[in-house]
Amino acid sequence: MKVFVGYDAREDIAYKVCEYSIKKHQPTAEVIPLVQDDLRALGLYWREKDALASTDFSLTRFLVPALMNYQGWAVFCDCDFLWTDDIQKLFDLRDETKAVMVVKHDYTPVEGIKMDGQQQHVYPRKNWSSMILWNCGHPSNKYLVPDAVNAETPQFLHRFQWIRDHYIGEVDKEWNWLVNWYRDGTPKAIHYTEGGPWFDNYKDCDYADVWNNYKLEL
């Protein structure tokens, strides 16, 4: 069970707590940080730095099928996730007919500033790609060779435009619970999408106490 987590040095503590939360509930999971510099060194990523990208892993997530040699299943999540349940339960939802499975948010935040001063951009299918259950062997995902990931626009990639819509599967919002957006239900993967308690401006956000408890355990 491979779980790829986006890594950005500006949010190192967020990555560490995310990794800890995954392994706390599923010790057998292999957690792999997507470090842009490492992917560049491997010759898999060579795009110019994007001033509009809010994180170093904005587009490297789309290399997961290539990193898996287009075989098997894997999960990607942003580093600002906190897992409060066994990620195996997410893997158990896999549908072999789907190329990806995501939470299909209807999320339209107000344009502005988020996190550590990063711009909040609004676009169709916003946050669908922040947690992806990848069917790496699905024929649709063979399109995502490194050349394509390095050439296609961010809009094309984040909107899953290489996949026909009926191959985009859906999982419940509990697997990508947008803090301060969702209210009814019990999250299994908390997503501090607009900023987490590791930032001074968000230290009192919803579920900040949960994240701080995991950090103390770590």
C-alpha positions in Angstrom: 0.0 0.0 0.0 1.8 3.1 -1.3 0.7 6.6 -0.2 2.4 9.5 -1.9 2.3 12.8 0.0 3.1 16.2 -1.4 6.1 17.8 0.2 7.0 21.5 0.5 9.8 22.6 2.8 7.6 25.5 3.9 5.3 23.0 5.5 7.7 20.4 6.7 5.8 19.9 10.0 2.6 19.4 8.2 4.1 16.6 6.1 5.6 14.9 9.2 2.2 15.0 11.1 0.4 13.7 8.0 2.8 10.8 7.6 2.5 10.0 11.3 -1.3 10.1 11.1 -1.3 7.6 8.2 1.1 5.2 9.9 -0.7 5.5 13.3 -3.8 3.9 11.9 -2.1 1.7 9.3 1.5 0.8 10.2 1.9 -1.3 7.0 1.4 1.8 4.7 4.5 3.0 2.8 4.5 6.7 2.9 6.5 8.4 0.1 7.1 12.2 0.0 6.9 13.8 -3.4 10.0 16.0 -3.3 10.3 18.2 -6.4 14.1 18.4 -6.2 14.3 14.6 -6.1 12.0 14.2 -9.1 14.1 16.7 -11.0 17.2 14.7 -10.2 15.5 11.6 -11.5 14.8 13.3 -14.8 11.0 13.0 -14.2 10.2 16.7 -13.7 11.7 19.6 -15.6 9.0 22.3 -15.7 10.0 25.8 -15.0 9.1 27.1 -11.5 5.5 28.3 -11.6 4.9 31.6 -9.8 1.2 30.7 -9.6 1.7 27.3 -8.0 0.9 27.5 -4.3 3.1 24.5 -3.4 6.1 22.6 -4.8 3.9 19.5 -5.4 1.1 21.3 -7.3 1.8 19.3 -10.5 4.2 16.5 -9.3 1.2 14.5 -8.0 0.4 13.6 -11.7 3.6 11.6 -11.8 2.2 9.0 -9.4 1.2 6.5 -12.2 4.7 6.8 -13.7 6.3 6.3 -10.3 4.2 3.2 -9.9 5.2 1.9 -13.4 1.6 2.1 -14.4 0.7 -0.8 -12.2 -1.5 -1.2 -9.1 -3.2 1.3 -6.9 -1.8 4.2 -4.9 -3.1 7.2 -2.9 -1.9 10.8 -3.3 -2.7 13.5 -0.8 -1.6 17.0 0.0 0.6 17.4 3.0 -2.0 19.4 4.8 -4.1 16.3 5.5 -4.6 14.6 8.8 -5.8 11.0 8.7 -8.0 10.0 11.6 -8.9 6.5 10.3 -7.3 3.5 8.6 -6.3 4.4 5.0 -6.9 0.7 4.1 -10.6 1.5 4.3 -10.1 3.9 1.4 -8.1 1.3 -0.6 -11.0 -1.1 0.0 -13.3 1.3 -2.0 -11.3 0.8 -5.3 -13.3 0.2 -8.4 -11.2 -1.4 -11.2 -13.4 0.3 -13.9 -12.3 3.8 -12.7 -9.0 5.6 -13.5 -9.1 7.7 -10.4 -11.5 8.0 -7.4 -11.8 11.4 -5.7 -14.2 13.5 -3.6 -16.1 15.5 -6.1 -16.3 18.7 -4.1 -18.6 21.6 -5.0 -16.1 24.0 -3.5 -16.0 27.6 -4.6 -13.9 29.6 -2.0 -13.7 33.4 -2.3 -10.7 34.6 -4.3 -8.0 35.9 -2.0 -5.0 34.9 0.1 -4.6 31.6 1.9 -2.0 29.8 3.9 1.3 31.7 4.2 0.3 34.5 1.8 -0.4 32.2 -1.2 -3.1 33.3 -3.7 -6.4 31.4 -3.5 -7.4 30.5 -7.1 -10.9 29.3 -8.0 -11.4 26.9 -10.9 -13.7 24.0 -11.9 -13.2 20.8 -9.9 -11.3 22.7 -7.2 -9.7 20.4 -4.7 -10.7 17.2 -6.5 -7.0 16.5 -7.1 -5.9 17.1 -3.4 -6.7 13.4 -2.6 -6.6 10.9 -5.4 -7.0 7.1 -5.2 -5.1 6.2 -8.4 -5.7 3.2 -10.5 -2.3 3.4 -12.0 -2.8 0.5 -14.4 -6.0 2.0 -16.0 -5.5 2.6 -19.7 -6.5 6.3 -19.3 -3.5 6.9 -17.0 -1.0 5.7 -19.5 -1.3 9.2 -21.0 0.5 10.6 -18.0 4.1 9.9 -19.2 6.6 12.5 -17.8 6.6 14.3 -21.1 2.8 14.9 -20.8 3.0 15.9 -17.1 5.7 18.4 -18.0 3.9 19.8 -21.0 0.2 20.0 -20.2 -1.3 23.1 -18.5 -2.1 23.0 -14.8 -5.8 23.4 -15.7 -5.7 20.3 -17.9 -4.1 18.2 -15.2 -6.1 19.4 -12.1 -9.4 19.0 -14.0 -8.5 15.4 -15.0 -9.1 16.3 -18.7 -7.2 13.2 -19.9 -9.9 11.0 -18.4 -13.4 10.6 -19.7 -15.8 11.7 -17.0 -17.3 8.3 -16.5 -13.9 6.9 -15.5 -13.7 9.4 -12.6 -15.0 7.6 -9.6 -16.3 9.1 -6.4 -15.7 8.5 -2.7 -17.5 10.2 0.2 -16.4 13.6 1.5 -15.2 12.0 4.8 -12.0 11.1 2.8 -11.2 14.7 2.0 -13.0 16.8 4.6 -12.5 20.5 3.8 -12.0 22.3 7.1 -14.4 25.3 7.6 -16.4 24.1 4.5 -18.0 20.8 5.5 -20.1 20.6 8.7 -22.3 17.4 8.8 -20.5 14.1 9.2 -17.4 12.6 10.6 -14.1 13.1 8.8 -11.6 10.3 8.2 -9.1 12.5 6.4 -9.1 16.2 7.5 -7.9 18.6 4.9 -6.7 22.0 6.1 -7.0 23.4 2.6 -7.0 27.1 3.4 -4.3 26.9 6.1 -3.6 24.7 9.1 -2.7 25.2 12.7 1.0 25.2 11.9 0.4 28.8 10.5 -0.2 31.5 13.1 -3.1 32.9 11.1 -4.9 29.5 11.4 -4.0 28.2 14.8 -7.6 28.4 15.9 -9.2 26.8 12.8 -11.7 23.9 13.0 -10.0 20.7 14.1 -6.8 22.5 15.2 -7.0 20.7 18.5 -7.0 17.3 16.7 -3.9 18.2 14.6 -2.1 19.5 17.7 -2.8 16.3 19.6 -1.3 14.3 16.7 1.7 16.6 16.7 2.2 16.1 20.4 2.1 12.4 19.9 4.7 12.6 17.2 
